[in-house]
Amino acid sequence: MPQPQETPSHSNSELLTLLEEIDDAGEDLSEWEVSFVSDLIDRQVKIFTERQAAVIRRIHEERLNES
C-alpha cells in the first residue's frame, strides 16, 4: 500500500530565519546537516513539511543554542 505523502505545513518567516542563521553559523554542522540546509536554500524552499520544520528546529537548537 502506498505511503501517504507529507503535506506542506510550514510556510513562515521563522523557519526561513532559522535556516539562514544555521547557514551563517554552519562551521560545526555535520556533512548531512550542511547538505540538508544547502539543498533547502539552493531550491529556495518557502513551504516546509512537518519533517523539514522539525529538522530545522533541531539543528538550530543543537548547534546554535548550545550553552
PLY file of the C-alpha trace (Angstrom):
ply
format ascii 1.0
element vertex 67
property float x
property float y
property float z
element edge 66
property int vertex1
property int vertex2
end_header
0.00 0.00 0.00
1.45 3.45 -0.88
2.65 5.66 1.95
0.79 8.94 2.40
2.90 11.89 1.36
3.74 14.57 3.85
1.75 17.68 3.17
3.44 21.06 3.21
2.55 22.65 6.51
5.08 25.30 7.39
5.48 28.43 5.36
6.68 31.11 7.68
9.46 33.57 8.15
10.53 31.94 11.43
11.79 28.82 9.65
13.48 30.84 6.93
15.22 32.91 9.60
16.35 29.79 11.46
17.63 28.33 8.18
19.62 31.49 7.43
21.07 31.52 10.96
22.11 27.88 10.63
23.73 28.63 7.27
25.60 31.64 8.65
26.98 29.69 11.62
27.45 26.41 9.79
31.02 25.60 10.77
30.02 22.96 13.34
27.46 21.18 11.17
27.75 17.57 10.07
28.05 16.82 6.35
24.43 15.69 6.31
23.26 18.90 8.00
25.26 21.04 5.56
23.72 19.14 2.65
20.19 19.45 4.09
20.48 23.19 4.70
22.21 23.87 1.37
19.58 21.93 -0.54
16.70 23.88 1.02
18.46 27.20 0.38
19.51 26.30 -3.18
15.95 25.23 -4.04
14.59 28.40 -2.37
12.08 26.34 -0.41
9.39 28.53 1.12
6.92 25.85 2.21
8.28 23.27 4.64
6.93 19.85 5.55
6.48 18.92 9.21
9.65 16.81 8.99
11.73 19.60 7.43
10.49 22.06 10.06
11.38 19.65 12.85
14.89 19.10 11.45
15.50 22.83 11.00
14.43 23.48 14.59
16.51 20.57 15.92
19.66 21.68 14.10
19.16 25.27 15.25
18.61 24.22 18.86
21.51 21.75 18.96
24.08 23.81 17.06
23.27 27.44 17.79
21.71 27.36 21.25
24.46 25.40 22.98
25.48 26.88 26.29
0 1
1 2
2 3
3 4
4 5
5 6
6 7
7 8
8 9
9 10
10 11
11 12
12 13
13 14
14 15
15 16
16 17
17 18
18 19
19 20
20 21
21 22
22 23
23 24
24 25
25 26
26 27
27 28
28 29
29 30
30 31
31 32
32 33
33 34
34 35
35 36
36 37
37 38
38 39
39 40
40 41
41 42
42 43
43 44
44 45
45 46
46 47
47 48
48 49
49 50
50 51
51 52
52 53
53 54
54 55
55 56
56 57
57 58
58 59
59 60
60 61
61 62
62 63
63 64
64 65
65 66
